[in-house]
Amino acid sequence: MDHALFLDSLRAIVGEAGLVCDAEKLSRYTREWRGKFASGAIAAVRPASTAEVSAVVATCTEYGIAITPQGGNTGLVGGSVPIDISGEIVLSLERMNAIEDVDPDGNTMVVQAGCILAQAQQAAEQVDRIFPLSLGAEGSCMIGGNLSTNAGGINVIRYGNMRDLVLGLEVVLADGRVWNGMNRLRKDNTGYDLKHLFIGAEGTLGIITRAVLKTFPRPKDRLTAWLACQTPEHCLDALNMMRNRLGDGIIAGEIIPAIALDQTLKQTPDTKAPLQPLPAWSLLVEVGVFDEAGAVRDTLDFVLQEAISQEVIYDGVVAQNMSQAQDFWKIREAIPSAEIKSGPSIKHDVSVPVHRVAELITRGTTLLQELYPGSRPVPFGHLGDGNLHFNLCAPVDAVGDPEAEAKFLAAWEPINRAFHDLVREMNGSISAEHGIGQLKKDELARTADSVGLDVMRAVKAALDPGNLLNPGKIF
């Protein structure tokens, strides 16, 4: 197919500034940041308005050209880059990055899909509110991508996933029509809540262009504690003790094994151990204070003393100032990058019911070590909502040996299958917050309920009969 006429049509819509065809410049849009997934594309199209997105989609439908919607391209499952087919465009929302309105009285914010998460957070803070979604890529990921993957992060325990943080959406459908669902209402019981079709759909049902987000009162203070426990069970017990006393004041609860802490301290400059010797298991907790900080601190101190007396924790430190709290969180946020620097690893992003997290750590560790003797399980993450990043690092003696590293990574698929079978046995999910994309679509087909898959395929066929929106993802 001669794409010249097609490209001329796109150029007429978005202008020269909105069309990227040069191969070198195009690679930024067709290659994910880790380099695990890469492909070609006819062009990257960068519309500057919803009207332009609509016209681009209608043009692609006319020519039968597939579209990969893309935000910050920070995903971990290959959902934001094209699959290896001829004739596809990347539709980047990066030029649609405005914050259109911030309403502190209504606790809402209207943003375009290309708005960077950190900028949305800052806009809320300027009116004494917070937008609570927080994750490692917040300096480059975009709201549209956060919505399309139903992003989670560290504050889900208090505020929920992205699905819980949105009131309304604007979406361009596969035929170019624009659905205006920009609803600011807290109550609206007029039929199907259509926005939930597009949240978590990874751009396969429509292209999110604008959103009404929820904001929340900013805590007057925060208390951050690093606690030492002997076992994962003790970490969960300690978190539950604090939740029973402090309720929704608990904003985050992260579990960190000694191996992850050791890797991070070695690989990350300007970090130091919160406690010595390094705890077998660490629990990092953040408490939001909405009234007098002294009273909450007294309650937290009481709970921690109680936990020590019951041998649930054996040591701990409460950050004395914001700088120390930031030092604690710097360690947690640096775990993934430190792991990369420590050698190859096989990833799992899973969830189980919260009360079974410790069981998953125990059984999962045994299973993975049996599957690949000498390998090093590194389970860490969001204890409070049951989501673990249960990664498996290569054996120490394999790191730096290309042949040994390749042999280890070749075991990725069978290890994934066995570990996902364990997670499913425990009524869990094979993808807690990263999505399906290209990476997990075969595992979804293998493990998901067949009726549920049929329903999803029916929805896809109804909204995108030509299969032009992010083909090759999820299914």
TORKOL-4160 file (C-alpha; in steps of 0.2 Angstrom, whole numbers, padded with zeros to 4 digits, m for minus):
475
<pt num="1" X="0000" Y="0000" Z="0000"/>
<pt num="2" X="0006" Y="0017" Z="m0004"/>
<pt num="3" X="0005" Y="0027" Z="0012"/>
<pt num="4" X="0008" Y="0044" Z="0004"/>
<pt num="5" X="m0010" Y="0050" Z="0002"/>
<pt num="6" X="m0013" Y="0043" Z="0020"/>
<pt num="7" X="0001" Y="0053" Z="0027"/>
<pt num="8" X="m0004" Y="0069" Z="0017"/>
<pt num="9" X="m0022" Y="0067" Z="0025"/>
<pt num="10" X="m0014" Y="0066" Z="0043"/>
<pt num="11" X="m0003" Y="0081" Z="0039"/>
<pt num="12" X="m0018" Y="0091" Z="0034"/>
<pt num="13" X="m0025" Y="0087" Z="0051"/>
<pt num="14" X="m0011" Y="0089" Z="0063"/>
<pt num="15" X="0002" Y="0100" Z="0053"/>
<pt num="16" X="0020" Y="0096" Z="0051"/>
<pt num="17" X="0023" Y="0098" Z="0070"/>
<pt num="18" X="0011" Y="0084" Z="0073"/>
<pt num="19" X="0018" Y="0071" Z="0062"/>
<pt num="20" X="0034" Y="0061" Z="0064"/>
<pt num="21" X="0040" Y="0051" Z="0050"/>
<pt num="22" X="0059" Y="0051" Z="0051"/>
<pt num="23" X="0065" Y="0034" Z="0056"/>
<pt num="24" X="0077" Y="0040" Z="0070"/>
<pt num="25" X="0064" Y="0051" Z="0078"/>
<pt num="26" X="0051" Y="0038" Z="0076"/>
<pt num="27" X="0060" Y="0025" Z="0086"/>
<pt num="28" X="0056" Y="0035" Z="0102"/>
<pt num="29" X="0038" Y="0030" Z="0099"/>
<pt num="30" X="0040" Y="0012" Z="0093"/>
<pt num="31" X="0052" Y="0006" Z="0106"/>
<pt num="32" X="0047" Y="0004" Z="0125"/>
<pt num="33" X="0059" Y="0011" Z="0137"/>
<pt num="34" X="0067" Y="m0006" Z="0143"/>
<pt num="35" X="0069" Y="m0011" Z="0125"/>
<pt num="36" X="0060" Y="m0027" Z="0127"/>
<pt num="37" X="0047" Y="m0023" Z="0114"/>
<pt num="38" X="0051" Y="m0013" Z="0098"/>
<pt num="39" X="0043" Y="m0012" Z="0081"/>
<pt num="40" X="0040" Y="m0001" Z="0066"/>
<pt num="41" X="0026" Y="0011" Z="0062"/>
<pt num="42" X="0021" Y="0022" Z="0047"/>
<pt num="43" X="0022" Y="0037" Z="0058"/>
<pt num="44" X="0019" Y="0045" Z="0075"/>
<pt num="45" X="0005" Y="0057" Z="0075"/>
<pt num="46" X="0004" Y="0070" Z="0088"/>
<pt num="47" X="m0013" Y="0079" Z="0089"/>
<pt num="48" X="m0016" Y="0094" Z="0099"/>
<pt num="49" X="m0034" Y="0093" Z="0102"/>
<pt num="50" X="m0049" Y="0081" Z="0104"/>
<pt num="51" X="m0055" Y="0087" Z="0087"/>
<pt num="52" X="m0038" Y="0082" Z="0079"/>
<pt num="53" X="m0039" Y="0065" Z="0088"/>
<pt num="54" X="m0056" Y="0062" Z="0081"/>
<pt num="55" X="m0051" Y="0067" Z="0063"/>
<pt num="56" X="m0035" Y="0056" Z="0064"/>
<pt num="57" X="m0045" Y="0041" Z="0070"/>
<pt num="58" X="m0058" Y="0043" Z="0056"/>
<pt num="59" X="m0044" Y="0044" Z="0043"/>
<pt num="60" X="m0036" Y="0028" Z="0050"/>
<pt num="61" X="m0053" Y="0020" Z="0049"/>
<pt num="62" X="m0055" Y="0025" Z="0031"/>
<pt num="63" X="m0038" Y="0019" Z="0026"/>
<pt num="64" X="m0039" Y="0003" Z="0037"/>
<pt num="65" X="m0024" Y="0008" Z="0047"/>
<pt num="66" X="m0021" Y="0002" Z="0065"/>
<pt num="67" X="m0018" Y="0014" Z="0079"/>
<pt num="68" X="m0007" Y="0012" Z="0095"/>
<pt num="69" X="m0012" Y="0025" Z="0108"/>
<pt num="70" X="0002" Y="0031" Z="0118"/>
<pt num="71" X="0005" Y="0042" Z="0134"/>
<pt num="72" X="0022" Y="0043" Z="0142"/>
<pt num="73" X="0027" Y="0025" Z="0136"/>
<pt num="74" X="0032" Y="0020" Z="0153"/>
<pt num="75" X="0022" Y="0004" Z="0154"/>
<pt num="76" X="0030" Y="m0013" Z="0158"/>
<pt num="77" X="0020" Y="m0025" Z="0147"/>
<pt num="78" X="0022" Y="m0018" Z="0129"/>
<pt num="79" X="0005" Y="m0011" Z="0128"/>
<pt num="80" X="0010" Y="0007" Z="0122"/>
<pt num="81" X="0021" Y="0002" Z="0107"/>
<pt num="82" X="0015" Y="m0007" Z="0090"/>
<pt num="83" X="0015" Y="m0025" Z="0087"/>
<pt num="84" X="0026" Y="m0031" Z="0073"/>
<pt num="85" X="0014" Y="m0029" Z="0059"/>
<pt num="86" X="0015" Y="m0018" Z="0043"/>
<pt num="87" X="0005" Y="m0002" Z="0042"/>
<pt num="88" X="0002" Y="0005" Z="0060"/>
<pt num="89" X="0003" Y="0022" Z="0067"/>
<pt num="90" X="0007" Y="0028" Z="0085"/>
<pt num="91" X="m0005" Y="0041" Z="0091"/>
<pt num="92" X="0004" Y="0051" Z="0105"/>
<pt num="93" X="m0006" Y="0062" Z="0117"/>
<pt num="94" X="0010" Y="0071" Z="0122"/>
<pt num="95" X="0004" Y="0088" Z="0115"/>
<pt num="96" X="m0013" Y="0087" Z="0124"/>
<pt num="97" X="m0005" Y="0091" Z="0141"/>
<pt num="98" X="m0016" Y="0105" Z="0148"/>
<pt num="99" X="m0023" Y="0106" Z="0165"/>
<pt num="100" X="m0039" Y="0114" Z="0161"/>
<pt num="101" X="m0047" Y="0117" Z="0178"/>
<pt num="102" X="m0044" Y="0114" Z="0196"/>
<pt num="103" X="m0059" Y="0116" Z="0208"/>
<pt num="104" X="m0054" Y="0115" Z="0226"/>
<pt num="105" X="m0072" Y="0117" Z="0232"/>
<pt num="106" X="m0078" Y="0102" Z="0222"/>
<pt num="107" X="m0063" Y="0092" Z="0224"/>
<pt num="108" X="m0060" Y="0090" Z="0205"/>
<pt num="109" X="m0048" Y="0093" Z="0192"/>
<pt num="110" X="m0050" Y="0093" Z="0173"/>
<pt num="111" X="m0035" Y="0088" Z="0163"/>
<pt num="112" X="m0030" Y="0082" Z="0145"/>
<pt num="113" X="m0024" Y="0065" Z="0143"/>
<pt num="114" X="m0006" Y="0070" Z="0140"/>
<pt num="115" X="m0004" Y="0079" Z="0156"/>
<pt num="116" X="0010" Y="0072" Z="0166"/>
<pt num="117" X="0005" Y="0064" Z="0182"/>
<pt num="118" X="0018" Y="0074" Z="0193"/>
<pt num="119" X="0010" Y="0090" Z="0185"/>
<pt num="120" X="m0007" Y="0085" Z="0190"/>
<pt num="121" X="0000" Y="0082" Z="0208"/>
<pt num="122" X="0008" Y="0099" Z="0208"/>
<pt num="123" X="m0008" Y="0108" Z="0202"/>
<pt num="124" X="m0018" Y="0100" Z="0216"/>
<pt num="125" X="m0005" Y="0105" Z="0229"/>
<pt num="126" X="m0006" Y="0123" Z="0223"/>
<pt num="127" X="m0024" Y="0124" Z="0230"/>
<pt num="128" X="m0021" Y="0114" Z="0246"/>
<pt num="129" X="m0027" Y="0097" Z="0238"/>
<pt num="130" X="m0019" Y="0081" Z="0233"/>
<pt num="131" X="m0021" Y="0070" Z="0218"/>
<pt num="132" X="m0015" Y="0054" Z="0227"/>
<pt num="133" X="m0010" Y="0043" Z="0213"/>
<pt num="134" X="0009" Y="0040" Z="0216"/>
<pt num="135" X="0021" Y="0029" Z="0207"/>
<pt num="136" X="0039" Y="0028" Z="0201"/>
<pt num="137" X="0036" Y="0035" Z="0184"/>
<pt num="138" X="0026" Y="0050" Z="0189"/>
<pt num="139" X="0038" Y="0062" Z="0182"/>
<pt num="140" X="0035" Y="0055" Z="0164"/>
<pt num="141" X="0019" Y="0045" Z="0164"/>
<pt num="142" X="0003" Y="0053" Z="0158"/>
<pt num="143" X="m0014" Y="0053" Z="0164"/>
<pt num="144" X="m0021" Y="0045" Z="0149"/>
<pt num="145" X="m0010" Y="0030" Z="0151"/>
<pt num="146" X="m0013" Y="0029" Z="0170"/>
<pt num="147" X="m0032" Y="0028" Z="0166"/>
<pt num="148" X="m0029" Y="0015" Z="0152"/>
<pt num="149" X="m0020" Y="0004" Z="0163"/>
<pt num="150" X="m0030" Y="0007" Z="0179"/>
<pt num="151" X="m0013" Y="0012" Z="0188"/>
<pt num="152" X="m0011" Y="0008" Z="0206"/>
<pt num="153" X="0005" Y="0014" Z="0215"/>
<pt num="154" X="0008" Y="0016" Z="0233"/>
<pt num="155" X="m0007" Y="0024" Z="0240"/>
<pt num="156" X="m0021" Y="0012" Z="0234"/>
<pt num="157" X="m0023" Y="0006" Z="0252"/>
<pt num="158" X="m0031" Y="0023" Z="0256"/>
<pt num="159" X="m0037" Y="0031" Z="0240"/>
<pt num="160" X="m0039" Y="0016" Z="0228"/>
<pt num="161" X="m0033" Y="0013" Z="0210"/>
<pt num="162" X="m0035" Y="0025" Z="0195"/>
<pt num="163" X="m0053" Y="0018" Z="0193"/>
<pt num="164" X="m0057" Y="0026" Z="0210"/>
<pt num="165" X="m0050" Y="0043" Z="0206"/>
<pt num="166" X="m0060" Y="0048" Z="0191"/>
<pt num="167" X="m0077" Y="0055" Z="0189"/>
<pt num="168" X="m0078" Y="0058" Z="0170"/>
<pt num="169" X="m0070" Y="0055" Z="0153"/>
<pt num="170" X="m0070" Y="0061" Z="0136"/>
<pt num="171" X="m0066" Y="0047" Z="0123"/>
<pt num="172" X="m0064" Y="0046" Z="0104"/>
<pt num="173" X="m0071" Y="0030" Z="0098"/>
<pt num="174" X="m0065" Y="0019" Z="0084"/>
<pt num="175" X="m0076" Y="0027" Z="0071"/>
<pt num="176" X="m0070" Y="0045" Z="0076"/>
<pt num="177" X="m0085" Y="0050" Z="0086"/>
<pt num="178" X="m0082" Y="0058" Z="0103"/>
<pt num="179" X="m0091" Y="0052" Z="0118"/>
<pt num="180" X="m0093" Y="0066" Z="0131"/>
<pt num="181" X="m0093" Y="0058" Z="0148"/>
<pt num="182" X="m0085" Y="0073" Z="0157"/>
<pt num="183" X="m0096" Y="0071" Z="0172"/>
<pt num="184" X="m0092" Y="0080" Z="0188"/>
<pt num="185" X="m0106" Y="0072" Z="0198"/>
<pt num="186" X="m0103" Y="0060" Z="0213"/>
<pt num="187" X="m0120" Y="0053" Z="0210"/>
<pt num="188" X="m0127" Y="0049" Z="0192"/>
<pt num="189" X="m0138" Y="0033" Z="0191"/>
<pt num="190" X="m0143" Y="0035" Z="0173"/>
<pt num="191" X="m0139" Y="0018" Z="0165"/>
<pt num="192" X="m0122" Y="0010" Z="0162"/>
<pt num="193" X="m0107" Y="0019" Z="0169"/>
<pt num="194" X="m0098" Y="0019" Z="0152"/>
<pt num="195" X="m0081" Y="0027" Z="0159"/>
<pt num="196" X="m0077" Y="0010" Z="0167"/>
<pt num="197" X="m0076" Y="0002" Z="0150"/>
<pt num="198" X="m0061" Y="0012" Z="0145"/>
<pt num="199" X="m0052" Y="0013" Z="0161"/>
<pt num="200" X="m0040" Y="m0002" Z="0161"/>
<pt num="201" X="m0044" Y="m0006" Z="0143"/>
<pt num="202" X="m0026" Y="m0002" Z="0137"/>
<pt num="203" X="m0033" Y="0009" Z="0122"/>
<pt num="204" X="m0042" Y="m0006" Z="0114"/>
<pt num="205" X="m0059" Y="0001" Z="0115"/>
<pt num="206" X="m0057" Y="0020" Z="0113"/>
<pt num="207" X="m0044" Y="0034" Z="0115"/>
<pt num="208" X="m0046" Y="0044" Z="0131"/>
<pt num="209" X="m0043" Y="0062" Z="0128"/>
<pt num="210" X="m0049" Y="0071" Z="0144"/>
<pt num="211" X="m0053" Y="0067" Z="0161"/>
<pt num="212" X="m0062" Y="0074" Z="0177"/>
<pt num="213" X="m0051" Y="0068" Z="0192"/>
<pt num="214" X="m0055" Y="0068" Z="0210"/>
<pt num="215" X="m0044" Y="0077" Z="0222"/>
<pt num="216" X="m0043" Y="0076" Z="0241"/>
<pt num="217" X="m0039" Y="0087" Z="0256"/>
<pt num="218" X="m0021" Y="0088" Z="0259"/>
<pt num="219" X="m0015" Y="0080" Z="0276"/>
<pt num="220" X="m0009" Y="0093" Z="0288"/>
<pt num="221" X="0006" Y="0081" Z="0292"/>
<pt num="222" X="0013" Y="0064" Z="0288"/>
<pt num="223" X="0021" Y="0052" Z="0299"/>
<pt num="224" X="0032" Y="0039" Z="0291"/>
<pt num="225" X="0039" Y="0024" Z="0300"/>
<pt num="226" X="0051" Y="0010" Z="0295"/>
<pt num="227" X="0048" Y="m0006" Z="0305"/>
<pt num="228" X="0058" Y="m0022" Z="0307"/>
<pt num="229" X="0049" Y="m0039" Z="0307"/>
<pt num="230" X="0055" Y="m0056" Z="0307"/>
<pt num="231" X="0042" Y="m0063" Z="0295"/>
<pt num="232" X="0030" Y="m0057" Z="0281"/>
<pt num="233" X="0016" Y="m0063" Z="0293"/>
<pt num="234" X="0023" Y="m0051" Z="0306"/>
<pt num="235" X="0023" Y="m0037" Z="0293"/>
<pt num="236" X="0004" Y="m0040" Z="0290"/>
<pt num="237" X="0000" Y="m0041" Z="0308"/>
<pt num="238" X="0009" Y="m0025" Z="0312"/>
<pt num="239" X="0000" Y="m0016" Z="0297"/>
<pt num="240" X="m0017" Y="m0023" Z="0303"/>
<pt num="241" X="m0014" Y="m0017" Z="0321"/>
<pt num="242" X="m0011" Y="0001" Z="0314"/>
<pt num="243" X="m0026" Y="0000" Z="0303"/>
<pt num="244" X="m0037" Y="m0005" Z="0317"/>
<pt num="245" X="m0031" Y="0010" Z="0327"/>
<pt num="246" X="m0029" Y="0023" Z="0314"/>
<pt num="247" X="m0041" Y="0018" Z="0301"/>
<pt num="248" X="m0040" Y="0027" Z="0284"/>
<pt num="249" X="m0026" Y="0037" Z="0291"/>
<pt num="250" X="m0015" Y="0024" Z="0285"/>
<pt num="251" X="m0010" Y="0029" Z="0267"/>
<pt num="252" X="0003" Y="0017" Z="0262"/>
<pt num="253" X="0010" Y="0000" Z="0268"/>
<pt num="254" X="0025" Y="m0007" Z="0259"/>
<pt num="255" X="0034" Y="m0024" Z="0262"/>
<pt num="256" X="0053" Y="m0025" Z="0258"/>
<pt num="257" X="0064" Y="m0040" Z="0260"/>
<pt num="258" X="0082" Y="m0039" Z="0266"/>
<pt num="259" X="0088" Y="m0044" Z="0248"/>
<pt num="260" X="0079" Y="m0029" Z="0240"/>
<pt num="261" X="0085" Y="m0017" Z="0254"/>
<pt num="262" X="0103" Y="m0023" Z="0252"/>
<pt num="263" X="0103" Y="m0022" Z="0233"/>
<pt num="264" X="0096" Y="m0004" Z="0234"/>
<pt num="265" X="0108" Y="0002" Z="0246"/>
<pt num="266" X="0122" Y="m0005" Z="0236"/>
<pt num="267" X="0116" Y="0002" Z="0219"/>
<pt num="268" X="0108" Y="0018" Z="0224"/>
<pt num="269" X="0119" Y="0033" Z="0229"/>
<pt num="270" X="0115" Y="0044" Z="0244"/>
<pt num="271" X="0105" Y="0030" Z="0253"/>
<pt num="272" X="0108" Y="0023" Z="0270"/>
<pt num="273" X="0100" Y="0009" Z="0280"/>
<pt num="274" X="0086" Y="0015" Z="0291"/>
<pt num="275" X="0090" Y="0002" Z="0303"/>
<pt num="276" X="0105" Y="m0009" Z="0307"/>
<pt num="277" X="0107" Y="m0023" Z="0305"/>
<pt num="278" X="0096" Y="m0024" Z="0290"/>
<pt num="279" X="0079" Y="m0031" Z="0295"/>
<pt num="280" X="0074" Y="m0048" Z="0288"/>
<pt num="281" X="0058" Y="m0040" Z="0282"/>
<pt num="282" X="0054" Y="m0021" Z="0283"/>
<pt num="283" X="0037" Y="m0013" Z="0283"/>
<pt num="284" X="0037" Y="0005" Z="0277"/>
<pt num="285" X="0021" Y="0014" Z="0283"/>
<pt num="286" X="0014" Y="0031" Z="0280"/>
<pt num="287" X="0001" Y="0039" Z="0290"/>
<pt num="288" X="m0009" Y="0055" Z="0285"/>
<pt num="289" X="m0013" Y="0067" Z="0299"/>
<pt num="290" X="m0029" Y="0077" Z="0296"/>
<pt num="291" X="m0030" Y="0085" Z="0313"/>
<pt num="292" X="m0017" Y="0088" Z="0327"/>
<pt num="293" X="m0001" Y="0078" Z="0323"/>
<pt num="294" X="0003" Y="0076" Z="0341"/>
<pt num="295" X="m0012" Y="0065" Z="0345"/>
<pt num="296" X="m0009" Y="0054" Z="0330"/>
<pt num="297" X="0009" Y="0052" Z="0334"/>
<pt num="298" X="0005" Y="0047" Z="0352"/>
<pt num="299" X="m0007" Y="0034" Z="0344"/>
<pt num="300" X="0006" Y="0028" Z="0332"/>
<pt num="301" X="0019" Y="0027" Z="0346"/>
<pt num="302" X="0006" Y="0017" Z="0357"/>
<pt num="303" X="0003" Y="0005" Z="0343"/>
<pt num="304" X="0021" Y="0002" Z="0339"/>
<pt num="305" X="0025" Y="m0001" Z="0358"/>
<pt num="306" X="0011" Y="m0014" Z="0358"/>
<pt num="307" X="0018" Y="m0022" Z="0342"/>
<pt num="308" X="0035" Y="m0023" Z="0350"/>
<pt num="309" X="0028" Y="m0031" Z="0366"/>
<pt num="310" X="0019" Y="m0044" Z="0356"/>
<pt num="311" X="0034" Y="m0047" Z="0346"/>
<pt num="312" X="0026" Y="m0042" Z="0330"/>
<pt num="313" X="0040" Y="m0030" Z="0326"/>
<pt num="314" X="0057" Y="m0030" Z="0334"/>
<pt num="315" X="0064" Y="m0013" Z="0329"/>
<pt num="316" X="0058" Y="0003" Z="0321"/>
<pt num="317" X="0060" Y="0021" Z="0318"/>
<pt num="318" X="0048" Y="0035" Z="0314"/>
<pt num="319" X="0055" Y="0049" Z="0303"/>
<pt num="320" X="0058" Y="0065" Z="0313"/>
<pt num="321" X="0056" Y="0076" Z="0298"/>
<pt num="322" X="0051" Y="0077" Z="0280"/>
<pt num="323" X="0069" Y="0075" Z="0274"/>
<pt num="324" X="0071" Y="0058" Z="0283"/>
<pt num="325" X="0054" Y="0052" Z="0277"/>
<pt num="326" X="0059" Y="0056" Z="0259"/>
<pt num="327" X="0075" Y="0046" Z="0262"/>
<pt num="328" X="0064" Y="0031" Z="0267"/>
<pt num="329" X="0054" Y="0033" Z="0251"/>
<pt num="330" X="0069" Y="0035" Z="0240"/>
<pt num="331" X="0074" Y="0018" Z="0245"/>
<pt num="332" X="0057" Y="0010" Z="0241"/>
<pt num="333" X="0056" Y="0019" Z="0225"/>
<pt num="334" X="0074" Y="0014" Z="0220"/>
<pt num="335" X="0071" Y="m0005" Z="0222"/>
<pt num="336" X="0066" Y="m0008" Z="0203"/>
<pt num="337" X="0081" Y="0001" Z="0196"/>
<pt num="338" X="0093" Y="m0006" Z="0209"/>
<pt num="339" X="0087" Y="m0024" Z="0204"/>
<pt num="340" X="0090" Y="m0020" Z="0186"/>
<pt num="341" X="0108" Y="m0015" Z="0190"/>
<pt num="342" X="0110" Y="m0031" Z="0200"/>
<pt num="343" X="0108" Y="m0043" Z="0185"/>
<pt num="344" X="0093" Y="m0050" Z="0175"/>
<pt num="345" X="0077" Y="m0054" Z="0183"/>
<pt num="346" X="0060" Y="m0063" Z="0179"/>
<pt num="347" X="0046" Y="m0051" Z="0183"/>
<pt num="348" X="0029" Y="m0055" Z="0191"/>
<pt num="349" X="0016" Y="m0042" Z="0195"/>
<pt num="350" X="0002" Y="m0051" Z="0205"/>
<pt num="351" X="m0011" Y="m0049" Z="0218"/>
<pt num="352" X="m0019" Y="m0061" Z="0231"/>
<pt num="353" X="m0032" Y="m0058" Z="0245"/>
<pt num="354" X="m0022" Y="m0047" Z="0258"/>
<pt num="355" X="m0023" Y="m0061" Z="0271"/>
<pt num="356" X="m0014" Y="m0073" Z="0259"/>
<pt num="357" X="0001" Y="m0062" Z="0255"/>
<pt num="358" X="0012" Y="m0070" Z="0268"/>
<pt num="359" X="0007" Y="m0087" Z="0261"/>
<pt num="360" X="0011" Y="m0082" Z="0244"/>
<pt num="361" X="0028" Y="m0076" Z="0249"/>
<pt num="362" X="0032" Y="m0093" Z="0257"/>
<pt num="363" X="0025" Y="m0104" Z="0244"/>
<pt num="364" X="0031" Y="m0093" Z="0230"/>
<pt num="365" X="0049" Y="m0092" Z="0236"/>
<pt num="366" X="0049" Y="m0111" Z="0238"/>
<pt num="367" X="0042" Y="m0114" Z="0221"/>
<pt num="368" X="0053" Y="m0102" Z="0212"/>
<pt num="369" X="0069" Y="m0109" Z="0220"/>
<pt num="370" X="0064" Y="m0126" Z="0215"/>
<pt num="371" X="0060" Y="m0121" Z="0197"/>
<pt num="372" X="0078" Y="m0113" Z="0196"/>
<pt num="373" X="0090" Y="m0118" Z="0209"/>
<pt num="374" X="0101" Y="m0104" Z="0215"/>
<pt num="375" X="0089" Y="m0090" Z="0209"/>
<pt num="376" X="0085" Y="m0076" Z="0221"/>
<pt num="377" X="0066" Y="m0072" Z="0224"/>
<pt num="378" X="0063" Y="m0054" Z="0228"/>
<pt num="379" X="0045" Y="m0051" Z="0233"/>
<pt num="380" X="0041" Y="m0033" Z="0238"/>
<pt num="381" X="0027" Y="m0020" Z="0236"/>
<pt num="382" X="0010" Y="m0015" Z="0241"/>
<pt num="383" X="0006" Y="m0026" Z="0256"/>
<pt num="384" X="m0009" Y="m0016" Z="0261"/>
<pt num="385" X="m0018" Y="m0020" Z="0245"/>
<pt num="386" X="m0011" Y="m0038" Z="0241"/>
<pt num="387" X="m0001" Y="m0033" Z="0226"/>
<pt num="388" X="0017" Y="m0040" Z="0226"/>
<pt num="389" X="0031" Y="m0037" Z="0213"/>
<pt num="390" X="0037" Y="m0055" Z="0215"/>
<pt num="391" X="0053" Y="m0055" Z="0205"/>
<pt num="392" X="0066" Y="m0068" Z="0203"/>
<pt num="393" X="0084" Y="m0063" Z="0201"/>
<pt num="394" X="0097" Y="m0073" Z="0192"/>
<pt num="395" X="0109" Y="m0084" Z="0203"/>
<pt num="396" X="0124" Y="m0073" Z="0209"/>
<pt num="397" X="0136" Y="m0084" Z="0199"/>
<pt num="398" X="0126" Y="m0081" Z="0183"/>
<pt num="399" X="0127" Y="m0062" Z="0184"/>
<pt num="400" X="0140" Y="m0055" Z="0171"/>
<pt num="401" X="0141" Y="m0072" Z="0162"/>
<pt num="402" X="0131" Y="m0069" Z="0145"/>
<pt num="403" X="0128" Y="m0087" Z="0142"/>
<pt num="404" X="0122" Y="m0090" Z="0160"/>
<pt num="405" X="0111" Y="m0075" Z="0160"/>
<pt num="406" X="0103" Y="m0080" Z="0143"/>
<pt num="407" X="0100" Y="m0097" Z="0150"/>
<pt num="408" X="0091" Y="m0090" Z="0165"/>
<pt num="409" X="0080" Y="m0078" Z="0155"/>
<pt num="410" X="0075" Y="m0092" Z="0143"/>
<pt num="411" X="0066" Y="m0100" Z="0158"/>
<pt num="412" X="0055" Y="m0084" Z="0159"/>
<pt num="413" X="0039" Y="m0092" Z="0151"/>
<pt num="414" X="0039" Y="m0109" Z="0161"/>
<pt num="415" X="0043" Y="m0100" Z="0177"/>
<pt num="416" X="0029" Y="m0087" Z="0173"/>
<pt num="417" X="0016" Y="m0101" Z="0170"/>
<pt num="418" X="0020" Y="m0111" Z="0186"/>
<pt num="419" X="0020" Y="m0095" Z="0197"/>
<pt num="420" X="0004" Y="m0089" Z="0189"/>
<pt num="421" X="m0004" Y="m0106" Z="0192"/>
<pt num="422" X="0000" Y="m0104" Z="0211"/>
<pt num="423" X="m0007" Y="m0086" Z="0211"/>
<pt num="424" X="m0023" Y="m0092" Z="0202"/>
<pt num="425" X="m0024" Y="m0107" Z="0215"/>
<pt num="426" X="m0024" Y="m0093" Z="0228"/>
<pt num="427" X="m0038" Y="m0084" Z="0220"/>
<pt num="428" X="m0026" Y="m0070" Z="0214"/>
<pt num="429" X="m0023" Y="m0060" Z="0198"/>
<pt num="430" X="m0008" Y="m0062" Z="0186"/>
<pt num="431" X="m0008" Y="m0044" Z="0183"/>
<pt num="432" X="m0011" Y="m0032" Z="0198"/>
<pt num="433" X="m0007" Y="m0015" Z="0191"/>
<pt num="434" X="0004" Y="m0017" Z="0175"/>
<pt num="435" X="m0010" Y="m0023" Z="0163"/>
<pt num="436" X="m0009" Y="m0036" Z="0150"/>
<pt num="437" X="m0002" Y="m0028" Z="0134"/>
<pt num="438" X="0009" Y="m0040" Z="0123"/>
<pt num="439" X="0018" Y="m0048" Z="0138"/>
<pt num="440" X="0004" Y="m0057" Z="0146"/>
<pt num="441" X="m0009" Y="m0060" Z="0133"/>
<pt num="442" X="m0005" Y="m0078" Z="0131"/>
<pt num="443" X="m0006" Y="m0080" Z="0150"/>
<pt num="444" X="m0022" Y="m0071" Z="0151"/>
<pt num="445" X="m0030" Y="m0083" Z="0138"/>
<pt num="446" X="m0023" Y="m0098" Z="0147"/>
<pt num="447" X="m0029" Y="m0093" Z="0165"/>
<pt num="448" X="m0044" Y="m0081" Z="0163"/>
<pt num="449" X="m0062" Y="m0087" Z="0165"/>
<pt num="450" X="m0068" Y="m0092" Z="0147"/>
<pt num="451" X="m0085" Y="m0083" Z="0149"/>
<pt num="452" X="m0076" Y="m0067" Z="0155"/>
<pt num="453" X="m0065" Y="m0068" Z="0140"/>
<pt num="454" X="m0080" Y="m0070" Z="0128"/>
<pt num="455" X="m0088" Y="m0055" Z="0136"/>
<pt num="456" X="m0073" Y="m0044" Z="0133"/>
<pt num="457" X="m0071" Y="m0050" Z="0115"/>
<pt num="458" X="m0089" Y="m0046" Z="0112"/>
<pt num="459" X="m0087" Y="m0028" Z="0119"/>
<pt num="460" X="m0071" Y="m0026" Z="0109"/>
<pt num="461" X="m0080" Y="m0032" Z="0093"/>
<pt num="462" X="m0095" Y="m0020" Z="0097"/>
<pt num="463" X="m0084" Y="m0004" Z="0099"/>
<pt num="464" X="m0070" Y="m0008" Z="0087"/>
<pt num="465" X="m0076" Y="m0020" Z="0074"/>
<pt num="466" X="m0061" Y="m0017" Z="0063"/>
<pt num="467" X="m0049" Y="m0021" Z="0077"/>
<pt num="468" X="m0039" Y="m0005" Z="0073"/>
<pt num="469" X="m0037" Y="0001" Z="0091"/>
<pt num="470" X="m0021" Y="m0006" Z="0099"/>
<pt num="471" X="m0022" Y="m0023" Z="0090"/>
<pt num="472" X="m0012" Y="m0037" Z="0098"/>
<pt num="473" X="m0014" Y="m0031" Z="0115"/>
<pt num="474" X="m0024" Y="m0041" Z="0129"/>
<pt num="475" X="m0031" Y="m0053" Z="0116"/>
